[in-house]
Amino acid sequence: MFKKKATQIVSETSIKKSRKFLNRKTAGITGGVLLTTFIGSQLMTAELPKKDDLYGQQYVTVVKHLQEAGFKNIQGVEITDLEFGKIGESDLVELVSVDGEDWKEGRALKNIPITISYHVPKKDAVEFKLPASKNLADVEKELKNSGFKQVELTPVLLVEEGNADKKDKIDRLQIGNHTYQSNHFYSISLPVTLTYFDVSKDNIKLPENLAEDKTKPELEKQLKTAGFTDIKWTAVADKDKAKHEKIQKISLGGAELQLPTKQEIISKKINPHCNHLLRFL
C-alpha cells in the first residue's frame, strides 16, 4: 500500500514537470512565431514619406523619395496642362495615390501600387528662341516657324534723328501674360505681342507743354514748326475772360491728350485737332 501511494506521488510530480516543460516550449514557439511575423512585416513593408515632402515637388524627386523608402510599384500619370514654364523645372506633382486612395501616411506594403500625377507642358508647347538680331522681320519669321498664329505688332514711334540703330528692333516680346524669357517653353495657342521701334522720318515730335500759357496763334506756330500742317480748330464760347483763347482740349489721331502734355509724344505726320476756348464779346 505504501508502495502504491509512493508511486502515485511520483507519477503526479512527473506530470507537473511535464506540463511545465510543455508550457515553456509552447510559449517559446509562440514567441518565435510572433517575432518571425514582426520581422517579416518589417521586411515586407515600408514607411510612406510625409505628404509635404512629395506634393509640389518634381516628379523625379518624388520617385526617388519613394524608391529610397523601399517602394517598388510606382507609376506616373501626366497632366498635360502647362502653357508656360522653365525648361527642367516643370513636372510638379499634383497628387500621390496609394492603393487607390488620394493619400495616406504610415506603413504600407512595399509592392503596393503608387500612382503619381504630375503637371507637364501642353502637347503644343515649344521652346522659342529669340533671334540674336532682334530684328522685327527675323522674330516674326521665327514665331511663324514655331507655330504661333496670333501675333500682334505694337510700334513705339521714334524720330529718325539719333535713333537709326533702333529701327525695327524688338523692344519687348510678350507671349500670353508672360514677358519672354530664354530657356522657357510656351504653348503656341497663346497670343503674342511684339513691341518694336518704328523709326522713320515721318515720325515727328509733338512740342512739350502744349497748353501751358499758350494762345491759339502761339500754339499754331509751334505745331507748324514741328511739322504738322493741317490743324483744325474749334471755338467754344465761354464768358470767363481768363479763358479767352486758352487751350481746353487737344486730340491727336482721335485720341485726347492729357493736359498739360509734359511727356514726350511722337506721332506720325497726321494732323492734331485742337479745340480752344474763345470768348464771344
Buried (B, 14 or more C-beta within 10 A) or exposed (E): EEEEEEEEEEEEEEEEEEEEEEEEEEEEEEEEEEEEEEEEEEEEBBEBBEEEEBBEBBBEBBBEBBEEEBBEEBEBEEBEEBBBBEEEEBBBBEBBBBEEEEEEEEEBBBEBEBBBBBBBBBEEBBEBEBBEEBBBEBBBEBBEEBEBEEBEEEBBBBBEEEBEEBBBBBBEBBBBEBEBEEEBBBBBBBEBBBBBBBBBEEBBBBBEEBBEEBEBEEBBEBBEEEBBEEBEEEEEEBEEEEBBBBBBBBEBEEEEBEBEBEEEBBBEEEBBBBBBBBBEE
